[in-house]
Each structure stands twice: as structure tokens, then as C-alpha cells.
Amino acid sequence: VLFKVLSCKKDVFYRFMANGSLDWRKILYRINLQLIGKIAVRADSCSGKDPVCLIVDDSDLPKTGKKIERIGRIFSHVTHRSIIGFKALFLCRTDGKTQTVLDFSLHGE
């Protein structure tokens, strides 16, 4: 859908994502700065009554395919047992109405 908005072919996005020299954290950070700036100018968020909070979440991503690189056993705090998969760590910002992902990382234990 995004390639239709920007009037380019989808191969442009595949080449962009396949580029190993891109700093994904910096790209995500700059997109988030623009989004937070646009959200902050909304009329309902200018009152300042709602608190802005940071959310730290560690989610389990269990194995779904036959062959996955660098996968390992992780301890699931939900099921209280070890599963094969990854841990996803997310840092999010919320103002009660909107939620944006500030940073994320995948970990194998």
C-alpha cells in the first residue's frame, strides 16, 4: 500500500529492506519524532491533562517455521516453562490515545 502512496514500485522497498548498511534504529527514531510531533499538535492532546507514559514490554515469539536461524530456548513468564523462540523487547510511548514504538530488539537466550 505504501508504494502506491509514494508512486514507486514495490521492488524499491525490497531493495531498501535488504540493504544491510542501513541504521534501522535511526530511521525508526526519525519517523517517531515526526509522528510524535504531528500527534502533539492535535487539539485534544494540547490540554496536557493526560500523562505521557513509557511502556517496556518483553513478549515471547514462539517458533512458527521449520528452519529459523539463531533460534534458541527462552523461558516464558506466561507459561512458566521453556519454549523454542525469541524474546522481543519493545519500548513504547503512549498518551492514553495513541501508542508508538520507540525502539525494539529481538533476543535469543
Jmol script that loads the backbone (N, CA, C; Angstrom):
load data "model"
ATOM      1  N   VAL A   1       0.827  -1.183   0.000  1.00  0.00           N
ATOM      2  CA  VAL A   1       0.000   0.000   0.000  1.00  0.00           C
ATOM      3  C   VAL A   1       0.874   1.251   0.000  1.00  0.00           C
ATOM      4  N   LEU A   2       1.999   1.211   0.717  1.00  0.00           N
ATOM      5  CA  LEU A   2       2.858   2.389   0.810  1.00  0.00           C
ATOM      6  C   LEU A   2       3.480   2.744  -0.539  1.00  0.00           C
ATOM      7  N   PHE A   3       3.777   1.737  -1.362  1.00  0.00           N
ATOM      8  CA  PHE A   3       4.378   2.035  -2.658  1.00  0.00           C
ATOM      9  C   PHE A   3       3.390   2.741  -3.582  1.00  0.00           C
ATOM     10  N   LYS A   4       2.089   2.557  -3.363  1.00  0.00           N
ATOM     11  CA  LYS A   4       1.089   3.288  -4.145  1.00  0.00           C
ATOM     12  C   LYS A   4       1.036   4.752  -3.724  1.00  0.00           C
ATOM     13  N   VAL A   5       1.183   4.994  -2.429  1.00  0.00           N
ATOM     14  CA  VAL A   5       1.153   6.371  -1.930  1.00  0.00           C
ATOM     15  C   VAL A   5       2.361   7.148  -2.435  1.00  0.00           C
ATOM     16  N   LEU A   6       3.525   6.517  -2.434  1.00  0.00           N
ATOM     17  CA  LEU A   6       4.749   7.193  -2.856  1.00  0.00           C
ATOM     18  C   LEU A   6       5.010   7.065  -4.350  1.00  0.00           C
ATOM     19  N   SER A   7       4.102   6.423  -5.073  1.00  0.00           N
ATOM     20  CA  SER A   7       4.167   6.220  -6.530  1.00  0.00           C
ATOM     21  C   SER A   7       5.509   5.640  -6.975  1.00  0.00           C
ATOM     22  N   CYS A   8       5.850   4.498  -6.412  1.00  0.00           N
ATOM     23  CA  CYS A   8       7.031   3.761  -6.840  1.00  0.00           C
ATOM     24  C   CYS A   8       6.682   2.275  -6.839  1.00  0.00           C
ATOM     25  N   LYS A   9       7.557   1.481  -7.396  1.00  0.00           N
ATOM     26  CA  LYS A   9       7.306   0.046  -7.451  1.00  0.00           C
ATOM     27  C   LYS A   9       7.714  -0.594  -6.133  1.00  0.00           C
ATOM     28  N   LYS A  10       7.118  -1.761  -5.852  1.00  0.00           N
ATOM     29  CA  LYS A  10       7.396  -2.408  -4.568  1.00  0.00           C
ATOM     30  C   LYS A  10       8.817  -2.939  -4.476  1.00  0.00           C
ATOM     31  N   ASP A  11       9.500  -3.128  -5.619  1.00  0.00           N
ATOM     32  CA  ASP A  11      10.891  -3.574  -5.594  1.00  0.00           C
ATOM     33  C   ASP A  11      11.800  -2.566  -4.894  1.00  0.00           C
ATOM     34  N   VAL A  12      11.430  -1.294  -4.940  1.00  0.00           N
ATOM     35  CA  VAL A  12      12.209  -0.261  -4.255  1.00  0.00           C
ATOM     36  C   VAL A  12      12.250  -0.549  -2.759  1.00  0.00           C
ATOM     37  N   PHE A  13      11.124  -0.958  -2.193  1.00  0.00           N
ATOM     38  CA  PHE A  13      11.065  -1.260  -0.759  1.00  0.00           C
ATOM     39  C   PHE A  13      11.823  -2.541  -0.424  1.00  0.00           C
ATOM     40  N   TYR A  14      11.765  -3.547  -1.303  1.00  0.00           N
ATOM     41  CA  TYR A  14      12.513  -4.780  -1.054  1.00  0.00           C
ATOM     42  C   TYR A  14      14.014  -4.510  -1.074  1.00  0.00           C
ATOM     43  N   ARG A  15      14.495  -3.691  -2.011  1.00  0.00           N
ATOM     44  CA  ARG A  15      15.917  -3.344  -2.041  1.00  0.00           C
ATOM     45  C   ARG A  15      16.304  -2.516  -0.816  1.00  0.00           C
ATOM     46  N   PHE A  16      15.415  -1.629  -0.407  1.00  0.00           N
ATOM     47  CA  PHE A  16      15.656  -0.806   0.778  1.00  0.00           C
ATOM     48  C   PHE A  16      15.788  -1.683   2.019  1.00  0.00           C
ATOM     49  N   MET A  17      14.892  -2.657   2.178  1.00  0.00           N
ATOM     50  CA  MET A  17      14.912  -3.525   3.358  1.00  0.00           C
ATOM     51  C   MET A  17      16.067  -4.516   3.322  1.00  0.00           C
ATOM     52  N   ALA A  18      16.542  -4.881   2.123  1.00  0.00           N
ATOM     53  CA  ALA A  18      17.633  -5.840   2.005  1.00  0.00           C
ATOM     54  C   ALA A  18      19.004  -5.197   2.217  1.00  0.00           C
ATOM     55  N   ASN A  19      19.067  -3.880   2.247  1.00  0.00           N
ATOM     56  CA  ASN A  19      20.327  -3.179   2.426  1.00  0.00           C
ATOM     57  C   ASN A  19      20.805  -3.352   3.871  1.00  0.00           C
ATOM     58  N   GLY A  20      21.931  -4.021   4.049  1.00  0.00           N
ATOM     59  CA  GLY A  20      22.446  -4.304   5.382  1.00  0.00           C
ATOM     60  C   GLY A  20      23.159  -3.146   6.048  1.00  0.00           C
ATOM     61  N   SER A  21      23.455  -2.093   5.298  1.00  0.00           N
ATOM     62  CA  SER A  21      24.204  -0.976   5.877  1.00  0.00           C
ATOM     63  C   SER A  21      23.306   0.127   6.437  1.00  0.00           C
ATOM     64  N   LEU A  22      22.003  -0.068   6.408  1.00  0.00           N
ATOM     65  CA  LEU A  22      21.086   0.948   6.929  1.00  0.00           C
ATOM     66  C   LEU A  22      21.001   0.876   8.449  1.00  0.00           C
ATOM     67  N   ASP A  23      20.926   2.022   9.069  1.00  0.00           N
ATOM     68  CA  ASP A  23      20.766   2.111  10.518  1.00  0.00           C
ATOM     69  C   ASP A  23      19.270   2.174  10.828  1.00  0.00           C
ATOM     70  N   TRP A  24      18.673   0.992  11.090  1.00  0.00           N
ATOM     71  CA  TRP A  24      17.228   0.902  11.283  1.00  0.00           C
ATOM     72  C   TRP A  24      16.762   1.654  12.512  1.00  0.00           C
ATOM     73  N   ARG A  25      17.562   1.692  13.552  1.00  0.00           N
ATOM     74  CA  ARG A  25      17.179   2.423  14.762  1.00  0.00           C
ATOM     75  C   ARG A  25      17.078   3.924  14.486  1.00  0.00           C
ATOM     76  N   LYS A  26      18.009   4.438  13.698  1.00  0.00           N
ATOM     77  CA  LYS A  26      17.976   5.859  13.365  1.00  0.00           C
ATOM     78  C   LYS A  26      16.763   6.190  12.497  1.00  0.00           C
ATOM     79  N   ILE A  27      16.437   5.314  11.549  1.00  0.00           N
ATOM     80  CA  ILE A  27      15.263   5.516  10.699  1.00  0.00           C
ATOM     81  C   ILE A  27      13.999   5.489  11.543  1.00  0.00           C
ATOM     82  N   LEU A  28      13.876   4.496  12.422  1.00  0.00           N
ATOM     83  CA  LEU A  28      12.707   4.396  13.296  1.00  0.00           C
ATOM     84  C   LEU A  28      12.611   5.611  14.218  1.00  0.00           C
ATOM     85  N   TYR A  29      13.744   6.065  14.727  1.00  0.00           N
ATOM     86  CA  TYR A  29      13.763   7.227  15.619  1.00  0.00           C
ATOM     87  C   TYR A  29      13.265   8.482  14.898  1.00  0.00           C
ATOM     88  N   ARG A  30      13.718   8.693  13.673  1.00  0.00           N
ATOM     89  CA  ARG A  30      13.307   9.893  12.924  1.00  0.00           C
ATOM     90  C   ARG A  30      11.832   9.847  12.539  1.00  0.00           C
ATOM     91  N   ILE A  31      11.341   8.681  12.171  1.00  0.00           N
ATOM     92  CA  ILE A  31       9.911   8.543  11.860  1.00  0.00           C
ATOM     93  C   ILE A  31       9.080   8.818  13.108  1.00  0.00           C
ATOM     94  N   ASN A  32       9.532   8.293  14.248  1.00  0.00           N
ATOM     95  CA  ASN A  32       8.807   8.521  15.502  1.00  0.00           C
ATOM     96  C   ASN A  32       8.802   9.990  15.907  1.00  0.00           C
ATOM     97  N   LEU A  33       9.914  10.689  15.694  1.00  0.00           N
ATOM     98  CA  LEU A  33       9.938  12.120  16.009  1.00  0.00           C
ATOM     99  C   LEU A  33       8.891  12.878  15.197  1.00  0.00           C
ATOM    100  N   GLN A  34       8.768  12.524  13.915  1.00  0.00           N
ATOM    101  CA  GLN A  34       7.766  13.183  13.076  1.00  0.00           C
ATOM    102  C   GLN A  34       6.356  12.831  13.532  1.00  0.00           C
ATOM    103  N   LEU A  35       6.127  11.551  13.858  1.00  0.00           N
ATOM    104  CA  LEU A  35       4.797  11.138  14.316  1.00  0.00           C
ATOM    105  C   LEU A  35       4.414  11.807  15.631  1.00  0.00           C
ATOM    106  N   ILE A  36       5.341  11.839  16.575  1.00  0.00           N
ATOM    107  CA  ILE A  36       5.054  12.451  17.873  1.00  0.00           C
ATOM    108  C   ILE A  36       4.793  13.944  17.703  1.00  0.00           C
ATOM    109  N   GLY A  37       5.528  14.585  16.800  1.00  0.00           N
ATOM    110  CA  GLY A  37       5.287  16.000  16.528  1.00  0.00           C
ATOM    111  C   GLY A  37       3.906  16.249  15.950  1.00  0.00           C
ATOM    112  N   LYS A  38       3.463  15.361  15.056  1.00  0.00           N
ATOM    113  CA  LYS A  38       2.126  15.509  14.464  1.00  0.00           C
ATOM    114  C   LYS A  38       1.029  15.196  15.480  1.00  0.00           C
ATOM    115  N   ILE A  39       1.272  14.222  16.356  1.00  0.00           N
ATOM    116  CA  ILE A  39       0.281  13.872  17.376  1.00  0.00           C
ATOM    117  C   ILE A  39       0.166  14.991  18.406  1.00  0.00           C
ATOM    118  N   ALA A  40       1.290  15.625  18.736  1.00  0.00           N
ATOM    119  CA  ALA A  40       1.295  16.652  19.785  1.00  0.00           C
ATOM    120  C   ALA A  40       0.524  17.901  19.392  1.00  0.00           C
ATOM    121  N   VAL A  41       0.361  18.170  18.109  1.00  0.00           N
ATOM    122  CA  VAL A  41      -0.351  19.383  17.691  1.00  0.00           C
ATOM    123  C   VAL A  41      -1.854  19.170  17.573  1.00  0.00           C
ATOM    124  N   ARG A  42      -2.309  17.952  17.837  1.00  0.00           N
ATOM    125  CA  ARG A  42      -3.757  17.713  17.817  1.00  0.00           C
ATOM    126  C   ARG A  42      -4.430  18.544  18.891  1.00  0.00           C
ATOM    127  N   ALA A  43      -5.656  18.933  18.634  1.00  0.00           N
ATOM    128  CA  ALA A  43      -6.387  19.787  19.578  1.00  0.00           C
ATOM    129  C   ALA A  43      -6.652  19.080  20.899  1.00  0.00           C
ATOM    130  N   ASP A  44      -6.944  17.778  20.856  1.00  0.00           N
ATOM    131  CA  ASP A  44      -7.280  17.078  22.097  1.00  0.00           C
ATOM    132  C   ASP A  44      -6.060  16.708  22.922  1.00  0.00           C
ATOM    133  N   SER A  45      -4.857  16.754  22.335  1.00  0.00           N
ATOM    134  CA  SER A  45      -3.670  16.422  23.123  1.00  0.00           C
ATOM    135  C   SER A  45      -2.969  17.670  23.654  1.00  0.00           C
ATOM    136  N   CYS A  46      -3.432  18.840  23.280  1.00  0.00           N
ATOM    137  CA  CYS A  46      -2.794  20.084  23.737  1.00  0.00           C
ATOM    138  C   CYS A  46      -3.194  20.474  25.153  1.00  0.00           C
ATOM    139  N   SER A  47      -4.196  19.820  25.701  1.00  0.00           N
ATOM    140  CA  SER A  47      -4.654  20.206  27.038  1.00  0.00           C
ATOM    141  C   SER A  47      -3.628  19.860  28.111  1.00  0.00           C
ATOM    142  N   GLY A  48      -2.836  18.820  27.891  1.00  0.00           N
ATOM    143  CA  GLY A  48      -1.813  18.437  28.855  1.00  0.00           C
ATOM    144  C   GLY A  48      -2.348  17.718  30.074  1.00  0.00           C
ATOM    145  N   LYS A  49      -3.609  17.329  30.064  1.00  0.00           N
ATOM    146  CA  LYS A  49      -4.195  16.634  31.215  1.00  0.00           C
ATOM    147  C   LYS A  49      -3.782  15.171  31.263  1.00  0.00           C
ATOM    148  N   ASP A  50      -3.635  14.567  30.105  1.00  0.00           N
ATOM    149  CA  ASP A  50      -3.281  13.152  30.051  1.00  0.00           C
ATOM    150  C   ASP A  50      -1.780  12.977  30.241  1.00  0.00           C
ATOM    151  N   PRO A  51      -1.377  12.018  31.074  1.00  0.00           N
ATOM    152  CA  PRO A  51       0.058  11.774  31.250  1.00  0.00           C
ATOM    153  C   PRO A  51       0.631  11.026  30.047  1.00  0.00           C
ATOM    154  N   VAL A  52       1.890  11.267  29.777  1.00  0.00           N
ATOM    155  CA  VAL A  52       2.610  10.534  28.742  1.00  0.00           C
ATOM    156  C   VAL A  52       3.442   9.479  29.451  1.00  0.00           C
ATOM    157  N   CYS A  53       3.304   8.220  29.028  1.00  0.00           N
ATOM    158  CA  CYS A  53       3.968   7.105  29.709  1.00  0.00           C
ATOM    159  C   CYS A  53       4.853   6.336  28.744  1.00  0.00           C
ATOM    160  N   LEU A  54       5.888   5.719  29.300  1.00  0.00           N
ATOM    161  CA  LEU A  54       6.724   4.786  28.558  1.00  0.00           C
ATOM    162  C   LEU A  54       6.349   3.375  28.972  1.00  0.00           C
ATOM    163  N   ILE A  55       6.277   2.476  27.999  1.00  0.00           N
ATOM    164  CA  ILE A  55       5.929   1.080  28.247  1.00  0.00           C
ATOM    165  C   ILE A  55       7.111   0.223  27.816  1.00  0.00           C
ATOM    166  N   VAL A  56       7.561  -0.656  28.687  1.00  0.00           N
ATOM    167  CA  VAL A  56       8.590  -1.637  28.352  1.00  0.00           C
ATOM    168  C   VAL A  56       7.920  -2.999  28.376  1.00  0.00           C
ATOM    169  N   ASP A  57       7.974  -3.709  27.253  1.00  0.00           N
ATOM    170  CA  ASP A  57       7.280  -4.985  27.122  1.00  0.00           C
ATOM    171  C   ASP A  57       8.245  -6.029  26.589  1.00  0.00           C
ATOM    172  N   ASP A  58       8.267  -7.195  27.225  1.00  0.00           N
ATOM    173  CA  ASP A  58       9.012  -8.325  26.678  1.00  0.00           C
ATOM    174  C   ASP A  58       8.003  -9.403  26.309  1.00  0.00           C
ATOM    175  N   SER A  59       7.927  -9.678  25.033  1.00  0.00           N
ATOM    176  CA  SER A  59       6.970 -10.651  24.520  1.00  0.00           C
ATOM    177  C   SER A  59       7.703 -11.878  24.014  1.00  0.00           C
ATOM    178  N   ASP A  60       7.042 -13.013  24.120  1.00  0.00           N
ATOM    179  CA  ASP A  60       7.584 -14.258  23.584  1.00  0.00           C
ATOM    180  C   ASP A  60       7.138 -14.405  22.139  1.00  0.00           C
ATOM    181  N   LEU A  61       8.075 -14.772  21.272  1.00  0.00           N
ATOM    182  CA  LEU A  61       7.758 -15.070  19.885  1.00  0.00           C
ATOM    183  C   LEU A  61       8.101 -16.531  19.643  1.00  0.00           C
ATOM    184  N   PRO A  62       7.138 -17.440  19.791  1.00  0.00           N
ATOM    185  CA  PRO A  62       7.438 -18.861  19.629  1.00  0.00           C
ATOM    186  C   PRO A  62       7.760 -19.213  18.182  1.00  0.00           C
ATOM    187  N   LYS A  63       8.452 -20.321  18.019  1.00  0.00           N
ATOM    188  CA  LYS A  63       8.843 -20.806  16.696  1.00  0.00           C
ATOM    189  C   LYS A  63       7.601 -21.120  15.880  1.00  0.00           C
ATOM    190  N   THR A  64       7.579 -20.662  14.617  1.00  0.00           N
ATOM    191  CA  THR A  64       6.439 -20.928  13.745  1.00  0.00           C
ATOM    192  C   THR A  64       6.824 -21.675  12.478  1.00  0.00           C
ATOM    193  N   GLY A  65       8.094 -21.698  12.111  1.00  0.00           N
ATOM    194  CA  GLY A  65       8.520 -22.344  10.876  1.00  0.00           C
ATOM    195  C   GLY A  65       9.366 -23.569  11.146  1.00  0.00           C
ATOM    196  N   LYS A  66       9.791 -24.234  10.062  1.00  0.00           N
ATOM    197  CA  LYS A  66      10.612 -25.432  10.209  1.00  0.00           C
ATOM    198  C   LYS A  66      12.059 -25.087  10.522  1.00  0.00           C
ATOM    199  N   LYS A  67      12.628 -24.128   9.765  1.00  0.00           N
ATOM    200  CA  LYS A  67      14.029 -23.763   9.954  1.00  0.00           C
ATOM    201  C   LYS A  67      14.122 -22.261  10.192  1.00  0.00           C
ATOM    202  N   ILE A  68      14.664 -21.885  11.344  1.00  0.00           N
ATOM    203  CA  ILE A  68      14.841 -20.482  11.687  1.00  0.00           C
ATOM    204  C   ILE A  68      16.256 -20.317  12.228  1.00  0.00           C
ATOM    205  N   GLU A  69      16.986 -19.329  11.712  1.00  0.00           N
ATOM    206  CA  GLU A  69      18.360 -19.103  12.147  1.00  0.00           C
ATOM    207  C   GLU A  69      18.415 -18.484  13.538  1.00  0.00           C
ATOM    208  N   ARG A  70      19.450 -18.866  14.296  1.00  0.00           N
ATOM    209  CA  ARG A  70      19.759 -18.293  15.612  1.00  0.00           C
ATOM    210  C   ARG A  70      18.595 -18.345  16.594  1.00  0.00           C
ATOM    211  N   ILE A  71      17.839 -19.396  16.535  1.00  0.00           N
ATOM    212  CA  ILE A  71      16.721 -19.557  17.468  1.00  0.00           C
ATOM    213  C   ILE A  71      17.202 -20.379  18.658  1.00  0.00           C
ATOM    214  N   GLY A  72      16.611 -20.182  19.789  1.00  0.00           N
ATOM    215  CA  GLY A  72      17.014 -20.917  20.979  1.00  0.00           C
ATOM    216  C   GLY A  72      15.873 -21.070  21.953  1.00  0.00           C
ATOM    217  N   ARG A  73      16.197 -21.687  23.073  1.00  0.00           N
ATOM    218  CA  ARG A  73      15.185 -21.867  24.115  1.00  0.00           C
ATOM    219  C   ARG A  73      15.123 -20.604  24.958  1.00  0.00           C
ATOM    220  N   ILE A  74      13.900 -20.152  25.222  1.00  0.00           N
ATOM    221  CA  ILE A  74      13.681 -19.000  26.087  1.00  0.00           C
ATOM    222  C   ILE A  74      12.706 -19.403  27.178  1.00  0.00           C
ATOM    223  N   PHE A  75      12.798 -18.731  28.299  1.00  0.00           N
ATOM    224  CA  PHE A  75      11.859 -19.002  29.378  1.00  0.00           C
ATOM    225  C   PHE A  75      10.668 -18.076  29.221  1.00  0.00           C
ATOM    226  N   SER A  76       9.482 -18.669  29.151  1.00  0.00           N
ATOM    227  CA  SER A  76       8.251 -17.900  29.028  1.00  0.00           C
ATOM    228  C   SER A  76       7.688 -17.635  30.417  1.00  0.00           C
ATOM    229  N   HIS A  77       7.538 -16.359  30.770  1.00  0.00           N
ATOM    230  CA  HIS A  77       6.964 -15.998  32.067  1.00  0.00           C
ATOM    231  C   HIS A  77       5.455 -16.185  32.080  1.00  0.00           C
ATOM    232  N   VAL A  78       4.866 -16.373  30.910  1.00  0.00           N
ATOM    233  CA  VAL A  78       3.417 -16.587  30.817  1.00  0.00           C
ATOM    234  C   VAL A  78       3.075 -18.033  31.142  1.00  0.00           C
ATOM    235  N   THR A  79       3.794 -18.974  30.503  1.00  0.00           N
ATOM    236  CA  THR A  79       3.504 -20.399  30.699  1.00  0.00           C
ATOM    237  C   THR A  79       4.393 -21.039  31.762  1.00  0.00           C
ATOM    238  N   HIS A  80       5.407 -20.311  32.242  1.00  0.00           N
ATOM    239  CA  HIS A  80       6.355 -20.804  33.254  1.00  0.00           C
ATOM    240  C   HIS A  80       7.073 -22.069  32.797  1.00  0.00           C
ATOM    241  N   ARG A  81       7.474 -22.081  31.536  1.00  0.00           N
ATOM    242  CA  ARG A  81       8.281 -23.185  31.007  1.00  0.00           C
ATOM    243  C   ARG A  81       9.121 -22.666  29.846  1.00  0.00           C
ATOM    244  N   SER A  82      10.067 -23.459  29.410  1.00  0.00           N
ATOM    245  CA  SER A  82      10.916 -23.074  28.287  1.00  0.00           C
ATOM    246  C   SER A  82      10.230 -23.397  26.971  1.00  0.00           C
ATOM    247  N   ILE A  83      10.365 -22.493  26.021  1.00  0.00           N
ATOM    248  CA  ILE A  83       9.845 -22.716  24.672  1.00  0.00           C
ATOM    249  C   ILE A  83      10.944 -22.366  23.681  1.00  0.00           C
ATOM    250  N   ILE A  84      10.812 -22.861  22.461  1.00  0.00           N
ATOM    251  CA  ILE A  84      11.754 -22.516  21.406  1.00  0.00           C
ATOM    252  C   ILE A  84      11.228 -21.262  20.714  1.00  0.00           C
ATOM    253  N   GLY A  85      12.057 -20.218  20.676  1.00  0.00           N
ATOM    254  CA  GLY A  85      11.627 -18.973  20.050  1.00  0.00           C
ATOM    255  C   GLY A  85      12.555 -17.825  20.382  1.00  0.00           C
ATOM    256  N   PHE A  86      12.054 -16.632  20.269  1.00  0.00           N
ATOM    257  CA  PHE A  86      12.781 -15.401  20.547  1.00  0.00           C
ATOM    258  C   PHE A  86      12.050 -14.590  21.606  1.00  0.00           C
ATOM    259  N   LYS A  87      12.789 -13.707  22.266  1.00  0.00           N
ATOM    260  CA  LYS A  87      12.202 -12.683  23.129  1.00  0.00           C
ATOM    261  C   LYS A  87      12.225 -11.381  22.339  1.00  0.00           C
ATOM    262  N   ALA A  88      11.111 -10.691  22.318  1.00  0.00           N
ATOM    263  CA  ALA A  88      11.036  -9.376  21.685  1.00  0.00           C
ATOM    264  C   ALA A  88      10.894  -8.340  22.787  1.00  0.00           C
ATOM    265  N   LEU A  89      11.778  -7.363  22.794  1.00  0.00           N
ATOM    266  CA  LEU A  89      11.754  -6.298  23.789  1.00  0.00           C
ATOM    267  C   LEU A  89      11.346  -5.004  23.092  1.00  0.00           C
ATOM    268  N   PHE A  90      10.265  -4.381  23.574  1.00  0.00           N
ATOM    269  CA  PHE A  90       9.719  -3.173  22.962  1.00  0.00           C
ATOM    270  C   PHE A  90       9.743  -2.024  23.956  1.00  0.00           C
ATOM    271  N   LEU A  91      10.065  -0.837  23.472  1.00  0.00           N
ATOM    272  CA  LEU A  91       9.931   0.398  24.231  1.00  0.00           C
ATOM    273  C   LEU A  91       8.913   1.251  23.489  1.00  0.00           C
ATOM    274  N   CYS A  92       7.798   1.536  24.148  1.00  0.00           N
ATOM    275  CA  CYS A  92       6.693   2.267  23.520  1.00  0.00           C
ATOM    276  C   CYS A  92       6.379   3.530  24.306  1.00  0.00           C
ATOM    277  N   ARG A  93       5.751   4.474  23.626  1.00  0.00           N
ATOM    278  CA  ARG A  93       5.291   5.724  24.239  1.00  0.00           C
ATOM    279  C   ARG A  93       3.791   5.805  24.031  1.00  0.00           C
ATOM    280  N   THR A  94       3.059   6.174  25.072  1.00  0.00           N
ATOM    281  CA  THR A  94       1.617   6.312  24.949  1.00  0.00           C
ATOM    282  C   THR A  94       1.153   7.561  25.685  1.00  0.00           C
ATOM    283  N   ASP A  95       0.119   8.173  25.131  1.00  0.00           N
ATOM    284  CA  ASP A  95      -0.520   9.304  25.804  1.00  0.00           C
ATOM    285  C   ASP A  95      -1.955   8.970  26.181  1.00  0.00           C
ATOM    286  N   GLY A  96      -2.295   7.707  26.174  1.00  0.00           N
ATOM    287  CA  GLY A  96      -3.645   7.269  26.512  1.00  0.00           C
ATOM    288  C   GLY A  96      -4.532   7.079  25.300  1.00  0.00           C
ATOM    289  N   LYS A  97      -4.185   7.737  24.201  1.00  0.00           N
ATOM    290  CA  LYS A  97      -4.973   7.612  22.975  1.00  0.00           C
ATOM    291  C   LYS A  97      -4.171   6.985  21.844  1.00  0.00           C
ATOM    292  N   THR A  98      -2.890   7.305  21.783  1.00  0.00           N
ATOM    293  CA  THR A  98      -2.026   6.774  20.733  1.00  0.00           C
ATOM    294  C   THR A  98      -0.844   6.053  21.364  1.00  0.00           C
ATOM    295  N   GLN A  99      -0.300   5.114  20.613  1.00  0.00           N
ATOM    296  CA  GLN A  99       0.860   4.364  21.081  1.00  0.00           C
ATOM    297  C   GLN A  99       1.842   4.248  19.930  1.00  0.00           C
ATOM    298  N   THR A 100       3.100   4.592  20.164  1.00  0.00           N
ATOM    299  CA  THR A 100       4.135   4.484  19.148  1.00  0.00           C
ATOM    300  C   THR A 100       5.284   3.652  19.701  1.00  0.00           C
ATOM    301  N   VAL A 101       5.880   2.837  18.837  1.00  0.00           N
ATOM    302  CA  VAL A 101       7.033   2.020  19.208  1.00  0.00           C
ATOM    303  C   VAL A 101       8.281   2.874  19.025  1.00  0.00           C
ATOM    304  N   LEU A 102       8.996   3.128  20.111  1.00  0.00           N
ATOM    305  CA  LEU A 102      10.211   3.933  20.051  1.00  0.00           C
ATOM    306  C   LEU A 102      11.423   3.099  19.666  1.00  0.00           C
ATOM    307  N   ASP A 103      11.496   1.876  20.173  1.00  0.00           N
ATOM    308  CA  ASP A 103      12.633   1.005  19.882  1.00  0.00           C
ATOM    309  C   ASP A 103      12.218  -0.437  20.128  1.00  0.00           C
ATOM    310  N   PHE A 104      12.933  -1.360  19.500  1.00  0.00           N
ATOM    311  CA  PHE A 104      12.654  -2.776  19.710  1.00  0.00           C
ATOM    312  C   PHE A 104      13.926  -3.573  19.458  1.00  0.00           C
ATOM    313  N   SER A 105      13.969  -4.779  19.998  1.00  0.00           N
ATOM    314  CA  SER A 105      15.079  -5.691  19.733  1.00  0.00           C
ATOM    315  C   SER A 105      14.602  -7.122  19.930  1.00  0.00           C
ATOM    316  N   LEU A 106      15.221  -8.036  19.200  1.00  0.00           N
ATOM    317  CA  LEU A 106      14.926  -9.464  19.311  1.00  0.00           C
ATOM    318  C   LEU A 106      16.100 -10.145  19.984  1.00  0.00           C
ATOM    319  N   HIS A 107      15.806 -11.041  20.928  1.00  0.00           N
ATOM    320  CA  HIS A 107      16.853 -11.721  21.681  1.00  0.00           C
ATOM    321  C   HIS A 107      16.575 -13.212  21.737  1.00  0.00           C
ATOM    322  N   GLY A 108      17.626 -13.994  21.623  1.00  0.00           N
ATOM    323  CA  GLY A 108      17.563 -15.418  21.890  1.00  0.00           C
ATOM    324  C   GLY A 108      18.378 -15.687  23.140  1.00  0.00           C
ATOM    325  N   GLU A 109      17.850 -16.425  24.067  1.00  0.00           N
ATOM    326  CA  GLU A 109      18.549 -16.636  25.341  1.00  0.00           C
ATOM    327  C   GLU A 109      19.420 -17.863  25.287  1.00  0.00           C
TER     328      GLU A 109
END
end "model"
wireframe off; spacefill off
backbone 0.3
color backbone group
